Amino acid sequence: MSVTDRFSLSGKKALVTGASKGIGTELCSVLAEAGADIVALARDQAGLAEVQKAVEARGRRCLVIPADLGQPEAPERAAREALAAWGTIDILVNNAGVSFPKLMVDQTIAEWDLIQAVNLRAPWLIARTLVPAMMAQKSGKIVNVSSQTSAVALTEHGAYAASKNGLNGLTKVMTAEWAPYNIQCNTVCPTVTMTPMGQQVWGDPAKLGPMVAKIPAGRVAQTVEVCDVILFLCSQASDMINGQDIFVDGGYTAV
């Protein structure tokens, strides 16, 4: 098999959550360019329409499913809608995430619960709905987008860190239970990435400067750099990589 074939997603169907902004938007285009048809899932219907145009411009199909993953019934409903339309999903990227940066003494219960619901509960619910079809076909890829905050303490990110640490642990149990069915489950853990959420948290240069100073690469990540790692984990080239937390952090966690 050629290098091109090993990295190709031709004939695959990928579901991407948080598809209407940031990493999710870029990822839908990257996976489509590699050959995958896309199920784009997000709350923002206008953003989803733009994603659909971008995917179809690359010659791939795009099914858009509006959903608020903070609602208990929404993740499973959306996943079942995707299965009803396309029969099976080969690739799941749980990318959707929310954050309300506050000191832990100031975080509200409502904010805590929403962060856990979107960042941790929804990936479990979507995965458990899609996985039986992956098991039946004896192949599947699941990539959970985590954060460098899952490995290092970051003030004002207590609830967010808890959700991402939980996501890393959940991914390892996914691996233990689903690897015998040839399903690979991994996390990608980016450093600061200037998505709309990243801009909201780190847009103030006075706050961003000290963070960048801790990154040996001397800069934040670009969305496409995160997406290219996810592409690798969605391809045949990564079939022996399972249960790993892969940091796209410019060396932040290495020093």
C-alpha positions as CSV (number, residue, x, y, z in Angstrom):
1,M,0.0,0.0,0.0
2,S,1.4,3.4,-0.9
3,V,1.9,6.3,1.5
4,T,-1.0,8.1,-0.2
5,D,-3.3,5.2,0.4
6,R,-2.2,4.7,4.0
7,F,-3.3,8.3,4.8
8,S,-6.4,8.3,2.6
9,L,-9.9,8.4,4.0
10,S,-11.5,7.6,0.8
11,G,-14.9,5.9,1.3
12,K,-15.0,6.7,5.0
13,K,-17.7,8.5,6.9
14,A,-16.7,10.8,9.7
15,L,-18.8,12.6,12.3
16,V,-17.3,15.7,13.8
17,T,-18.8,17.5,16.7
18,G,-18.3,21.2,17.3
19,A,-18.1,21.5,13.5
20,S,-19.3,25.1,13.1
21,K,-16.2,26.8,14.6
22,G,-12.5,26.7,15.1
23,I,-10.8,23.3,15.0
24,G,-14.1,21.6,14.0
25,T,-14.6,23.8,10.9
26,E,-11.0,23.3,9.8
27,L,-11.2,19.6,10.5
28,C,-14.3,19.0,8.3
29,S,-12.4,20.4,5.4
30,V,-9.2,18.5,6.1
31,L,-11.0,15.1,6.4
32,A,-13.1,15.9,3.3
33,E,-9.9,16.7,1.4
34,A,-8.5,13.3,2.5
35,G,-11.6,11.6,1.0
36,A,-14.1,11.3,3.8
37,D,-17.8,12.2,3.8
38,I,-18.7,14.4,6.8
39,V,-21.5,14.5,9.3
40,A,-21.1,18.0,10.8
41,L,-22.7,18.4,14.2
42,A,-23.0,21.7,16.1
43,R,-25.5,24.3,17.5
44,D,-24.8,27.1,15.0
45,Q,-26.9,26.4,11.9
46,A,-25.4,29.3,9.9
47,G,-21.9,27.9,10.7
48,L,-23.0,24.4,9.7
49,A,-24.2,25.8,6.3
50,E,-20.8,27.2,5.7
51,V,-19.1,23.9,6.6
52,Q,-21.4,22.1,4.3
53,K,-20.4,24.4,1.4
54,A,-16.7,23.8,2.1
55,V,-17.0,20.0,2.3
56,E,-19.2,19.8,-0.9
57,A,-16.7,22.1,-2.7
58,R,-14.2,19.3,-2.1
59,G,-16.4,16.8,-3.8
60,R,-17.6,15.0,-0.6
61,R,-21.1,14.6,0.9
62,C,-22.0,16.6,4.1
63,L,-24.9,15.9,6.4
64,V,-25.5,18.7,8.9
65,I,-27.2,17.9,12.2
66,P,-27.9,20.8,14.6
67,A,-27.6,19.7,18.2
68,D,-27.0,21.2,21.6
69,L,-24.7,18.7,23.3
70,G,-25.3,20.2,26.7
71,Q,-28.8,18.7,26.7
72,P,-29.0,15.1,28.0
73,E,-30.9,13.6,25.1
74,A,-29.2,15.5,22.2
75,P,-25.9,13.5,21.8
76,E,-27.6,10.1,21.3
77,R,-30.4,11.6,19.2
78,A,-27.8,13.2,16.9
79,A,-25.8,10.0,16.6
80,R,-28.9,8.0,15.8
81,E,-29.8,10.5,13.1
82,A,-26.4,10.0,11.5
83,L,-26.7,6.2,11.6
84,A,-30.2,6.4,10.2
85,A,-28.9,8.5,7.3
86,W,-25.7,6.7,6.5
87,G,-25.9,3.3,8.1
88,T,-22.5,3.4,9.9
89,I,-19.9,6.0,10.9
90,D,-16.3,5.0,10.5
91,I,-14.7,7.9,12.3
92,L,-15.8,9.9,15.3
93,V,-14.1,13.1,16.4
94,N,-15.5,14.4,19.6
95,N,-14.3,18.0,19.3
96,A,-17.0,20.1,20.8
97,G,-16.0,21.8,24.0
98,V,-17.0,24.7,26.3
99,S,-15.1,26.6,29.0
100,F,-16.0,29.4,31.5
101,P,-12.6,30.4,32.9
102,K,-13.0,31.3,36.5
103,L,-11.2,30.7,39.8
104,M,-12.6,27.6,41.4
105,V,-14.2,29.6,44.3
106,D,-16.1,31.6,41.7
107,Q,-17.3,28.8,39.4
108,T,-21.0,28.2,39.5
109,I,-22.6,24.8,39.7
110,A,-24.5,25.5,36.4
111,E,-21.2,26.3,34.6
112,W,-19.5,23.2,36.1
113,D,-22.4,20.9,35.0
114,L,-22.5,22.3,31.5
115,I,-18.7,21.9,31.0
116,Q,-18.9,18.3,32.1
117,A,-22.0,17.6,30.0
118,V,-20.5,18.9,26.7
119,N,-16.8,18.0,27.2
120,L,-17.2,14.6,28.9
121,R,-20.8,13.2,28.9
122,A,-21.5,13.9,25.2
123,P,-18.4,12.1,23.9
124,W,-19.4,9.0,25.9
125,L,-23.0,9.1,24.7
126,I,-22.1,9.6,21.0
127,A,-19.4,7.0,21.1
128,R,-21.6,4.3,22.8
129,T,-24.3,4.9,20.2
130,L,-22.0,4.7,17.2
131,V,-19.7,1.9,18.4
132,P,-21.9,-1.1,17.9
133,A,-21.8,-0.6,14.1
134,M,-18.1,-0.2,14.3
135,M,-17.8,-3.4,16.2
136,A,-19.9,-5.2,13.6
137,Q,-17.6,-4.0,10.8
138,K,-14.5,-4.6,12.9
139,S,-13.1,-1.2,12.3
140,G,-13.4,2.3,13.6
141,K,-11.5,5.4,14.7
142,I,-12.4,7.6,17.7
143,V,-10.4,10.8,18.4
144,N,-11.4,12.8,21.5
145,V,-10.1,16.4,21.5
146,S,-8.7,17.1,24.9
147,S,-6.3,19.7,26.1
148,Q,-2.8,20.2,27.5
149,T,-4.7,21.2,30.6
150,S,-5.3,17.5,31.2
151,A,-1.7,17.2,32.2
152,V,-0.7,20.5,33.7
153,A,-2.4,22.8,36.2
154,L,-3.9,26.0,34.7
155,T,-5.5,28.6,37.0
156,E,-9.1,29.5,36.2
157,H,-9.6,26.1,34.5
158,G,-10.6,23.8,37.3
159,A,-13.9,22.6,35.7
160,Y,-12.4,22.4,32.3
161,A,-9.3,20.5,33.5
162,A,-11.6,18.0,35.3
163,S,-13.5,17.4,32.1
164,K,-10.4,16.9,30.0
165,N,-8.7,14.6,32.6
166,G,-11.9,12.6,32.6
167,L,-11.9,12.5,28.8
168,N,-8.4,11.1,28.7
169,G,-9.4,8.4,31.2
170,L,-12.6,7.6,29.3
171,T,-10.5,7.2,26.1
172,K,-8.3,4.6,27.8
173,V,-11.3,2.6,28.9
174,M,-12.7,2.9,25.4
175,T,-9.4,1.4,24.2
176,A,-9.6,-1.5,26.7
177,E,-13.1,-2.4,25.7
178,W,-13.1,-1.7,22.0
179,A,-9.5,-2.5,20.8
180,P,-10.4,-6.2,20.3
181,Y,-12.9,-5.0,17.6
182,N,-10.1,-3.1,15.7
183,I,-11.3,0.3,17.0
184,Q,-8.6,2.8,17.8
185,C,-9.3,5.5,20.4
186,N,-6.9,8.3,21.2
187,T,-6.9,11.9,22.4
188,V,-5.3,15.0,20.9
189,C,-4.3,17.5,23.5
190,P,-3.6,21.0,22.0
191,T,-2.0,23.9,23.7
192,V,-3.6,27.4,23.3
193,T,-5.1,27.5,19.8
194,M,-6.6,30.7,18.5
195,T,-10.1,29.4,17.8
196,P,-13.0,31.7,18.8
197,M,-13.0,30.0,22.2
198,G,-9.2,30.5,22.4
199,Q,-9.6,34.1,21.5
200,Q,-12.2,34.6,24.2
201,V,-9.9,33.1,26.9
202,W,-6.5,34.3,25.7
203,G,-7.3,37.3,23.6
204,D,-5.7,39.7,26.1
205,P,-2.0,40.0,25.3
206,A,-1.2,40.5,29.0
207,K,-2.7,37.1,29.6
208,L,-1.4,35.4,26.5
209,G,2.2,36.6,26.8
210,P,3.1,34.6,29.9
211,M,1.5,31.5,28.5
212,V,3.5,31.7,25.2
213,A,6.6,32.3,27.2
214,K,6.2,28.8,28.7
215,I,5.9,27.2,25.2
216,P,9.4,26.2,23.9
217,A,8.2,26.7,20.3
218,G,7.4,30.3,21.3
219,R,4.0,30.5,19.8
220,V,0.4,29.1,20.0
221,A,-0.9,26.3,17.8
222,Q,-2.6,26.8,14.5
223,T,-5.9,25.0,13.9
224,V,-4.5,23.1,10.9
225,E,-1.6,21.8,13.0
226,V,-4.1,20.1,15.3
227,C,-6.3,18.9,12.4
228,D,-3.3,17.2,10.7
229,V,-2.6,15.1,13.8
230,I,-6.3,14.2,14.0
231,L,-6.2,13.2,10.3
232,F,-3.2,10.9,11.0
233,L,-5.2,9.3,13.9
234,C,-8.2,8.8,11.6
235,S,-6.1,7.0,8.9
236,Q,-4.8,3.5,8.5
237,A,-1.3,4.8,9.1
238,S,-2.2,5.0,12.9
239,D,-3.7,1.5,13.3
240,M,-1.2,0.5,16.0
241,I,-1.7,3.7,18.0
242,N,-4.4,3.2,20.7
243,G,-5.2,4.7,24.0
244,Q,-2.6,7.5,23.7
245,D,-2.8,11.2,24.7
246,I,-0.9,13.1,21.9
247,F,0.1,16.6,22.9
248,V,0.2,19.3,20.2
249,D,1.7,21.8,22.5
250,G,5.0,23.1,21.1
251,G,6.9,21.3,23.9
252,Y,4.9,22.9,26.8
253,T,4.5,19.6,28.7
254,A,8.0,18.4,28.0
255,V,9.8,21.1,30.1
